[in-house]
């Protein structure tokens, strides 16, 4: 009774609006297409106008189904390709993705001044707990007044600690793994984060301050490198060279050419020293300071870094763009790091709740009991107990489940585990199996459970079929029906006239004057039926022949030869002549106006087809439901 009531309620929410050839069309599908159509139209159709067009659209789909188009391999392959793309937005929680996008954008607007402490990760979870506790003890030492620098130099394994003593200074968004960045931006100024893990180690952050992001600068530079282990005298030699380059630039030498010829930065020299845009903390401090301090268009004096002497030319600077402008960059970052899984995880949790997913509460007791009977976890237990068991791992939806035997191939039968650990190990393998299983079920049933997805798939399905049946009956049909085309032209010949003469014939182009002379000598010796074939065989690519029917201004060759236009410029062909044909005042056959006639004939076939469809397939419209359509 409850199920029946639910189905009646569901039907009431999405009633049948039409029946076309016995097939239901729901109100939701009609409204989806009606509103989409109105958004795309310059002049909106009335509801009655759209109803008539919608009926014709669905009649064509019915005809396509009757022709078996939806059963062909080509149709199924094309629709499956669309499905693979159309389902993607339904596989993740868009609100979570939008939250991540906005969070990333907020980070881009601010730099954070941090100190950093890093410790190694352990070999297992037990080690990691000890190491996290150790880093937490360092945190407590700092909170109790001990010196950060001394503790960092003594215990931090950050490769840069000897240089910076645990002080990173200001950093911006996108420089570090997301897990690291998130802690940096969520730790209040003046506070020290709790220890946290990334793939690189165990970290602790102290936040000293924040400032607005300075945006990015676009610079070019010239670099003269120091020799390895250079002393002051070796550096002085490099300084003389960079000064001579700088003097030449001041005297008017082109910066980009000087960079190509004299810069020792192999990555940028060939681009005229161009380093593109970069933000804070992408370059060594001295280089960054000069690049940001320069005015747009200004060239710096030579300055020193650890690498050598530089000259920088600032091209331009820019601030962080709007959210819409930065969205593609942010989306790329999200898709390439751990955040890419968050929207999918959120959708998975929603799906589990939607289908009332439940792990078997008796599974732990069952495994413990079977383990006790068997004696220990080994390959025999996996093969004789796990692989043969039909005990359910979980349930969801309408009695959907997977048996314990599904886990057999996921287990390592040689693992050395005591009984309690073995039971926990087996149960830990359930989630990946359940996640894949329930998401597959969700996708398979999405067309029934999600109106938006169903309408989208139906739109693409019907569109593919309507295109193919229209192609067969009208577009290609008009081209294939040569007799019908001729008859239509003969009956409507007065409709197809020209307002000016057209050239109809063949124009021959030749590569040289001597080739053209040979062609003209040969032409009188050839019959009309062998003319073009013989010329092709004799001269090959040295000539080109084009058949055309064109008015003045439609073809440069015809304009030159027939309408006193300028001689065309062509890299290969230089000489031209009319091989066959001449000017016509009016079209003489259907071929002269094939495009216009074919288009008009297609309209005739379309109308005839629509009349057949209306007579062939019954259509009924529920007027009461139609009144529910929202304008």
ZATISE-838993 format. One line per 2 residues: number of its first residue (from 1); for each residue x, y, z of C-alpha. Coordinates in steps of 0.05 Angstrom, whole numbers. Layout:
REM ZATISE-838993
NUM> X,Y,Z  ... .
REM end
This chain:
REM ZATISE-838993
1> 0,0,0  57,48,18 .
3> 92,32,-48  27,43,-87 .
5> 16,110,-53  87,132,-68 .
7> 79,114,-142  13,152,-146 .
9> 46,213,-114  104,208,-162 .
11> 57,203,-222  18,263,-197 .
13> 83,304,-194  102,286,-265 .
15> 37,268,-302  32,245,-375 .
17> 21,304,-421  18,267,-487 .
19> 15,199,-518  49,192,-585 .
21> 41,125,-619  24,96,-551 .
23> 87,124,-517  81,170,-457 .
25> 110,240,-457  116,267,-386 .
27> 102,339,-367  174,348,-342 .
29> 204,329,-409  159,377,-447 .
31> 172,435,-398  247,423,-401 .
33> 248,429,-478  196,484,-480 .
35> 236,529,-432  302,513,-466 .
37> 271,530,-534  245,597,-508 .
39> 314,615,-481  344,604,-549 .
41> 291,640,-590  294,714,-606 .
43> 219,716,-612  186,669,-562 .
45> 134,621,-588  66,616,-556 .
47> 52,552,-519  3,528,-573 .
49> 55,541,-627  107,501,-590 .
51> 59,444,-576  49,435,-651 .
53> 123,436,-665  137,389,-607 .
55> 86,339,-634  119,339,-702 .
57> 187,329,-668  161,269,-629 .
59> 126,241,-691  193,240,-727 .
61> 224,205,-667  168,153,-670 .
63> 183,143,-744  257,133,-728 .
65> 239,81,-676  194,46,-726 .
67> 253,45,-775  296,11,-721 .
69> 347,67,-718  352,61,-642 .
71> 374,-12,-650  433,0,-696 .
73> 505,-6,-671  521,64,-697 .
75> 464,95,-657  482,58,-593 .
77> 556,77,-599  540,151,-610 .
79> 490,153,-552  539,117,-505 .
81> 591,169,-522  544,225,-503 .
83> 522,189,-440  594,184,-416 .
85> 600,260,-419  529,277,-396 .
87> 533,235,-333  596,270,-307 .
89> 561,329,-272  516,279,-236 .
91> 576,241,-208  598,297,-163 .
93> 568,347,-114  570,413,-152 .
95> 561,453,-87  625,422,-60 .
97> 662,439,-124  637,510,-122 .
99> 658,516,-49  728,493,-68 .
101> 731,542,-126  711,601,-82 .
103> 759,579,-27  816,576,-77 .
105> 799,644,-104  797,674,-34 .
107> 867,644,-22  892,677,-87 .
109> 874,746,-60  919,740,2 .
111> 991,722,19  1008,691,86 .
113> 1073,700,124  1091,632,155 .
115> 1144,594,193  1150,520,178 .
117> 1173,459,216  1176,391,183 .
119> 1190,320,208  1193,254,172 .
121> 1137,204,167  1142,135,198 .
123> 1140,66,167  1070,53,192 .
125> 1013,85,230  1044,68,298 .
127> 1107,106,278  1067,164,251 .
129> 1029,171,317  1095,176,354 .
131> 1124,226,305  1061,269,307 .
133> 1066,268,383  1139,290,377 .
135> 1122,349,332  1066,367,380 .
137> 1117,369,436  1159,418,395 .
139> 1097,460,387  1087,461,463 .
141> 1160,482,472  1149,542,426 .
143> 1084,559,462  1123,557,527 .
145> 1173,608,502  1229,567,470 .
147> 1261,595,406  1230,572,340 .
149> 1295,580,301  1336,538,349 .
151> 1284,482,349  1277,484,273 .
153> 1352,481,262  1358,423,311 .
155> 1299,380,291  1266,403,226 .
157> 1283,362,164  1259,416,115 .
159> 1316,421,63  1313,497,67 .
161> 1319,502,143  1394,516,144 .
163> 1382,576,99  1317,604,127 .
165> 1318,576,199  1245,556,192 .
167> 1221,624,166  1187,620,98 .
169> 1161,691,94  1101,707,51 .
171> 1072,652,8  1013,653,-41 .
173> 961,604,-65  979,546,-111 .
175> 1051,539,-88  1043,480,-41 .
177> 999,417,-36  927,432,-20 .
179> 930,399,49  988,446,66 .
181> 955,508,37  890,495,73 .
183> 924,494,141  964,557,124 .
185> 901,597,106  858,569,163 .
187> 908,581,219  895,649,253 .
189> 950,702,254  996,692,314 .
191> 977,620,325  1012,553,311 .
193> 975,497,275  968,428,303 .
195> 1015,378,270  988,352,203 .
197> 1009,304,149  1021,310,74 .
199> 1054,261,26  1120,295,43 .
201> 1121,290,118  1092,316,183 .
203> 1086,392,187  1072,449,235 .
205> 1058,521,213  1062,587,250 .
207> 1025,645,218  1058,713,228 .
209> 1015,757,185  976,768,120 .
211> 975,819,64  937,828,-2 .
213> 967,790,-60  1011,833,-106 .
215> 988,799,-169  1037,778,-223 .
217> 1092,811,-263  1116,795,-334 .
219> 1190,805,-344  1248,790,-391 .
221> 1318,781,-365  1390,772,-386 .
223> 1434,727,-342  1509,719,-339 .
225> 1524,659,-295  1578,654,-241 .
227> 1628,598,-251  1621,541,-200 .
229> 1651,561,-132  1666,631,-160 .
231> 1709,677,-117  1706,753,-117 .
233> 1754,760,-176  1714,710,-218 .
235> 1650,748,-201  1684,813,-221 .
237> 1697,785,-291  1623,768,-298 .
239> 1605,839,-274  1647,870,-329 .
241> 1610,828,-381  1540,845,-355 .
243> 1559,919,-350  1580,919,-423 .
245> 1512,888,-442  1476,940,-400 .
247> 1515,997,-432  1496,971,-501 .
249> 1422,969,-481  1426,1040,-454 .
251> 1457,1061,-520  1397,1033,-558 .
253> 1410,959,-569  1348,915,-572 .
255> 1338,881,-505  1308,817,-535 .
257> 1364,809,-586  1417,820,-532 .
259> 1382,766,-490  1383,717,-548 .
261> 1456,730,-562  1486,738,-492 .
263> 1440,710,-438  1463,645,-405 .
265> 1394,625,-382  1381,569,-434 .
267> 1306,566,-419  1291,640,-434 .
269> 1347,663,-479  1317,635,-542 .
271> 1252,672,-525  1288,739,-519 .
273> 1294,729,-443  1219,723,-434 .
275> 1200,691,-367  1125,703,-374 .
277> 1081,721,-315  1099,700,-244 .
279> 1076,717,-174  1109,724,-107 .
281> 1154,667,-81  1166,639,-151 .
283> 1236,670,-157  1296,681,-111 .
285> 1283,741,-65  1331,790,-99 .
287> 1302,776,-168  1231,780,-143 .
289> 1243,847,-108  1272,880,-171 .
291> 1218,851,-216  1161,877,-172 .
293> 1194,944,-156  1206,964,-229 .
295> 1154,1005,-267  1123,975,-329 .
297> 1173,983,-387  1231,999,-341 .
299> 1299,963,-346  1339,950,-283 .
301> 1413,961,-272  1454,896,-266 .
303> 1443,861,-198  1469,799,-164 .
305> 1435,735,-142  1466,668,-122 .
307> 1464,648,-195  1499,707,-227 .
309> 1485,778,-252  1418,796,-282 .
311> 1387,853,-321  1311,854,-318 .
313> 1262,888,-364  1192,893,-336 .
315> 1138,884,-390  1075,892,-349 .
317> 1040,874,-284  970,850,-268 .
319> 928,838,-207  888,775,-192 .
321> 828,773,-240  755,765,-222 .
323> 728,698,-201  701,685,-270 .
325> 769,703,-302  807,659,-254 .
327> 758,601,-254  793,561,-311 .
329> 860,565,-274  827,545,-208 .
331> 789,488,-240  854,461,-270 .
333> 888,464,-202  830,428,-168 .
335> 828,374,-222  903,360,-213 .
337> 906,351,-138  871,316,-80 .
339> 812,365,-83  788,332,-147 .
341> 760,274,-106  721,316,-56 .
343> 659,329,-99  656,255,-117 .
345> 663,234,-45  607,281,-26 .
347> 563,253,-81  579,182,-59 .
349> 557,197,12  493,227,-15 .
351> 481,165,-58  491,119,2 .
353> 440,157,42  392,161,-17 .
355> 394,85,-25  396,71,50 .
357> 464,36,47  477,-7,109 .
359> 536,-52,126  516,-119,154 .
361> 518,-109,230  527,-184,241 .
363> 588,-190,195  640,-177,249 .
365> 611,-231,295  606,-280,237 .
367> 678,-270,216  703,-275,288 .
369> 664,-340,298  690,-370,233 .
371> 761,-349,249  757,-383,317 .
373> 732,-447,284  786,-446,232 .
375> 841,-427,281  879,-373,244 .
377> 880,-327,183  914,-361,124 .
379> 904,-379,51  858,-437,70 .
381> 812,-390,109  808,-343,49 .
383> 794,-401,1  748,-444,44 .
385> 710,-392,84  712,-323,52 .
387> 710,-346,-21  650,-392,-8 .
389> 608,-348,37  542,-318,16 .
391> 536,-276,78  518,-205,55 .
393> 570,-150,63  517,-95,59 .
395> 449,-78,32  421,-18,-5 .
397> 362,2,-49  315,-56,-64 .
399> 352,-114,-33  416,-100,-71 .
401> 478,-131,-39  544,-167,-50 .
403> 565,-231,-14  628,-238,28 .
405> 658,-281,-28  667,-216,-68 .
407> 725,-198,-22  765,-261,-33 .
409> 805,-232,-92  818,-168,-53 .
411> 853,-203,5  926,-222,14 .
413> 922,-295,36  995,-293,60 .
415> 986,-234,108  1011,-248,178 .
417> 954,-226,224  925,-248,290 .
419> 851,-264,291  825,-196,313 .
421> 870,-159,264  849,-206,208 .
423> 775,-192,219  789,-117,217 .
425> 832,-126,155  776,-163,118 .
427> 723,-112,138  769,-55,115 .
429> 763,-82,44  687,-72,42 .
431> 685,3,28  720,3,-40 .
433> 676,-54,-64  613,-22,-38 .
435> 631,47,-66  641,19,-137 .
437> 579,-24,-132  531,29,-107 .
439> 557,82,-156  548,35,-214 .
441> 477,21,-191  465,96,-184 .
443> 489,110,-255  448,51,-283 .
445> 385,77,-249  398,152,-257 .
447> 353,156,-317  295,131,-273 .
449> 313,168,-209  335,236,-235 .
451> 288,278,-278  342,326,-302 .
453> 387,270,-326  329,233,-358 .
455> 307,294,-397  379,308,-419 .
457> 389,237,-443  322,236,-478 .
459> 339,301,-513  404,272,-541 .
461> 372,204,-557  315,236,-595 .
463> 361,285,-628  406,231,-656 .
465> 346,192,-683  311,253,-712 .
467> 374,274,-748  383,205,-779 .
469> 311,196,-800  308,268,-828 .
471> 372,254,-866  342,191,-897 .
473> 273,220,-912  290,293,-930 .
475> 362,316,-936  395,257,-970 .
477> 327,236,-997  322,299,-1040 .
479> 392,286,-1068  378,214,-1084 .
481> 310,228,-1117  338,255,-1183 .
483> 273,241,-1220  232,278,-1168 .
485> 282,336,-1169  277,341,-1244 .
487> 201,339,-1243  198,392,-1188 .
489> 245,438,-1228  205,428,-1292 .
491> 140,446,-1255  170,508,-1222 .
493> 220,531,-1274  194,602,-1275 .
495> 213,608,-1201  288,600,-1215 .
497> 315,660,-1253  379,701,-1252 .
499> 383,776,-1249  450,776,-1285 .
501> 488,729,-1332  527,669,-1304 .
503> 588,634,-1331  576,560,-1339 .
505> 632,515,-1361  703,491,-1347 .
507> 763,536,-1333  833,506,-1343 .
509> 893,532,-1304  965,516,-1323 .
511> 1030,523,-1285  1068,559,-1342 .
513> 1056,593,-1408  1092,536,-1445 .
515> 1045,484,-1414  985,526,-1434 .
517> 1011,529,-1506  1018,453,-1508 .
519> 947,446,-1482  919,493,-1535 .
521> 955,454,-1590  926,387,-1565 .
523> 854,410,-1555  833,411,-1629 .
525> 857,339,-1636  811,313,-1581 .
527> 737,295,-1582  690,326,-1531 .
529> 680,259,-1496  755,248,-1485 .
531> 778,319,-1475  784,326,-1400 .
533> 808,254,-1387  863,259,-1439 .
535> 887,326,-1414  890,299,-1343 .
537> 930,238,-1364  978,279,-1406 .
539> 993,338,-1361  976,312,-1291 .
541> 985,365,-1236  1013,416,-1286 .
543> 941,434,-1302  877,441,-1262 .
545> 806,440,-1289  747,469,-1251 .
547> 674,461,-1271  630,518,-1246 .
549> 566,558,-1253  579,627,-1223 .
551> 557,699,-1228  604,759,-1229 .
553> 641,765,-1163  633,692,-1143 .
555> 698,664,-1172  763,702,-1187 .
557> 779,659,-1249  711,670,-1280 .
559> 715,744,-1262  783,749,-1299 .
561> 764,710,-1361  691,730,-1370 .
563> 678,794,-1330  742,835,-1341 .
565> 767,825,-1270  840,826,-1248 .
567> 885,767,-1261  886,720,-1200 .
569> 951,709,-1162  966,636,-1150 .
571> 1032,607,-1126  1026,546,-1172 .
573> 981,563,-1231  995,625,-1272 .
575> 958,617,-1339  883,609,-1349 .
577> 833,595,-1405  760,576,-1415 .
579> 762,503,-1437  688,495,-1446 .
581> 624,536,-1438  606,610,-1436 .
583> 557,661,-1410  483,643,-1397 .
585> 429,694,-1387  384,644,-1349 .
587> 390,574,-1320  378,519,-1372 .
589> 374,457,-1328  366,436,-1256 .
591> 442,430,-1248  448,506,-1258 .
593> 408,520,-1195  415,454,-1159 .
595> 425,485,-1090  361,527,-1092 .
597> 320,472,-1124  345,419,-1075 .
599> 329,464,-1015  258,477,-1040 .
601> 248,404,-1057  270,385,-987 .
603> 215,430,-960  164,393,-1004 .
605> 189,325,-979  187,351,-907 .
607> 114,372,-912  94,308,-947 .
609> 130,268,-893  95,307,-837 .
611> 27,292,-868  45,218,-871 .
613> 67,220,-797  2,252,-774 .
615> -38,200,-811  6,142,-788 .
617> 17,154,-713  -39,173,-664 .
619> -28,233,-618  -68,252,-557 .
621> -56,313,-512  -82,318,-440 .
623> -110,389,-439  -114,390,-363 .
625> -41,373,-356  -22,424,-410 .
627> -51,478,-366  1,461,-314 .
629> 58,482,-360  96,540,-330 .
631> 110,597,-377 .
REM end
